[in-house]
Amino acid sequence: FNTMNNKKSNDILLSICILTYNQPQETRVLLESLLLQKITPEVEIIMRDDSTNFETETIVKEYSTKIQINYFKGKKLGIDNAILFLTEKAKGKYIWWLGDDEVDDGGVEHMLTIIKKFPDISFILINFRNFNRREAALRLGNDRFFKDNNEVLEKVANVLGFISITVFKRKMALPGIEASKKYIGSEF
């Protein structure tokens, strides 16, 4: 089902792309955290649900009365294909993939501020809370720029596998979709 009727592609800066598989309670926590955000017309929320039951769909229907969600449910694609599916469906200039995550208060608004302030930026790495949920996992200080790809790898390579900490320009990802299909199943 689709609860997004009034958003035009040109107006969307950020697509929050949620992939889920049999994680109804985690989906509830994520959607609850998104309710606390300032979701403007510049933001779309789209979800791919590969679940084998209807618990997540029931939760999404409940939340879709409070927040607009473009929801797709279907036969299990797997994480790799779900990411590609959401990347193709997204309308925003930037894409933020989420799974069983929570977004800190003001996180979406902060992301929009960065995107607007630096419209030429193509990749954003978001800090996240470590497993005790108390402190930031990356001790990098405040927002900052890396001088090049090598510095990114040197400072944060150990966390780049967490897809939910990356935001990237959609037009940079689209040309690589076909080539990335050879990695399906590797989660790379």
Rosetta blueprint (number, residue, H / E / L):
1 F L
2 N E
3 T L
4 M L
5 N L
6 N L
7 K L
8 K L
9 S H
10 N H
11 D H
12 I L
13 L L
14 L E
15 S E
16 I E
17 C E
18 I E
19 L E
20 T E
21 Y L
22 N L
23 Q L
24 P H
25 Q H
26 E H
27 T H
28 R H
29 V H
30 L H
31 L H
32 E H
33 S H
34 L H
35 L H
36 L L
37 Q L
38 K L
39 I L
40 T L
41 P L
42 E L
43 V E
44 E E
45 I E
46 I E
47 M E
48 R E
49 D E
50 D L
51 S L
52 T L
53 N L
54 F L
55 E H
56 T H
57 E H
58 T H
59 I H
60 V H
61 K H
62 E H
63 Y H
64 S L
65 T L
66 K L
67 I L
68 Q L
69 I L
70 N E
71 Y E
72 F E
73 K E
74 G L
75 K L
76 K L
77 L L
78 G L
79 I H
80 D H
81 N H
82 A H
83 I H
84 L H
85 F H
86 L H
87 T H
88 E H
89 K H
90 A L
91 K L
92 G L
93 K L
94 Y E
95 I E
96 W E
97 W E
98 L E
99 G L
100 D L
101 D L
102 E L
103 V L
104 D L
105 D L
106 G L
107 G H
108 V H
109 E H
110 H H
111 M H
112 L H
113 T H
114 I H
115 I H
116 K H
117 K H
118 F L
119 P L
120 D L
121 I L
122 S L
123 F E
124 I E
125 L E
126 I L
127 N L
128 F L
129 R E
130 N L
131 F L
132 N L
133 R L
134 R L
135 E L
136 A E
137 A L
138 L L
139 R L
140 L L
141 G L
142 N L
143 D L
144 R L
145 F L
146 F L
147 K L
148 D L
149 N H
150 N H
151 E H
152 V H
153 L H
154 E H
155 K H
156 V H
157 A H
158 N H
159 V H
160 L L
161 G L
162 F L
163 I H
164 S H
165 I H
166 T E
167 V E
168 F E
169 K E
170 R H
171 K H
172 M H
173 A H
174 L H
175 P H
176 G H
177 I H
178 E H
179 A H
180 S H
181 K H
182 K H
183 Y H
184 I L
185 G L
186 S L
187 E L
188 F L
